[in-house]
C-alpha cells in the first residue's frame, strides 16, 4: 500500500541518518496509535536507507516473548547474520539464584549485576564493532513489548551515541505502560533522542490513498465516508478499500460490506 502524508516524518528520519553517517549517532522514538502507520513508515525509511550502505538491524517485539531474556536483541544480531544462520546470539546468561533451569528475568527497574557488567556490554559491543565499519540503524518495532534485557541494551547504546555511528529507531504504540517506564524516560531525556509522533491521516491523505487504489475500479469511493469510518487510520483505510472492492466485484458498488458494521455508502 502506498505511503501517503508522511514526507515530513521521512525527512526527519533521513536527516538523522545523514548525521549518523557523519559520526553523530542519534535516537528517535516513533509513536502513534495502533494501526496509525508506524510500521509502514519504518518500512519506507528502510527502503530509503538501503542505498546509503547503512547496516539495518531489525527486530519486532511481541508480547508473548516479553519474558524471554534478550529476545529482541537476538533478533537484531540475527538480522546482521552475526551469530550464524538461524543461530541464537552467543550470550551466556547466569543461572537464577538457587539454581534450576528457569529463565533469568529482570525485576521491575532492576538488573542483575552480572548481566549489567558482563552480558549487556558484550551484546552491545557487537553493534559498536559494526558501527566502526559503516553506519548502523538499530530498529525495534513495537518496542513497548520488548524484554527488559533488550531494553537495557538499547539504553546502553544510547548513552554512547556521541562516539558511535548508530541510529536507534524505536516504534511504539501510544497509551501503553511503557510510556511510564524508566528506560523510556531516560531515552527521551537524552540530548541525542528525538520524539516523532505519527498522527492520523488528514482528509488529503485519505484522498491520496483512494486515488492510489482507484485504478481498475468502476466507481470512486466516497471520501467523506472513508475518512469518517477509518478515523484517518491507514490500516483501517486498507481494510475499507478491500471491502469496497469486494462489493464492487459482487455487483453492489453502492454497498460497503464492512464485516462488523453493515454500513451502506452514501453517494460521493
HELIX and SHEET records of a PDB file:
HELIX    1   1 UNK A    7  UNK A   21  1                                  15    
HELIX    2   2 UNK A   38  UNK A   50  1                                  13    
HELIX    3   3 UNK A   63  UNK A   65  5                                   3    
HELIX    4   4 UNK A   71  UNK A   79  1                                   9    
HELIX    5   5 UNK A  113  UNK A  114  1                                   2    
HELIX    6   6 UNK A  115  UNK A  119  3                                   5    
HELIX    7   7 UNK A  120  UNK A  131  1                                  12    
HELIX    8   8 UNK A  143  UNK A  145  5                                   3    
HELIX    9   9 UNK A  148  UNK A  158  1                                  11    
HELIX   10  10 UNK A  161  UNK A  163  5                                   3    
HELIX   11  11 UNK A  177  UNK A  180  5                                   4    
HELIX   12  12 UNK A  182  UNK A  189  1                                   8    
HELIX   13  13 UNK A  203  UNK A  212  1                                  10    
HELIX   14  14 UNK A  223  UNK A  230  1                                   8    
HELIX   15  15 UNK A  234  UNK A  249  1                                  16    
SHEET    1   A 5 UNK A  55  UNK A  60  0                                        
SHEET    2   A 5 UNK A 136  UNK A 141  1                                        
SHEET    3   A 5 UNK A 166  UNK A 173  1                                        
SHEET    4   A 5 UNK A  26  UNK A  32  1                                        
SHEET    5   A 5 UNK A 193  UNK A 198  1                                        
END                                                                             
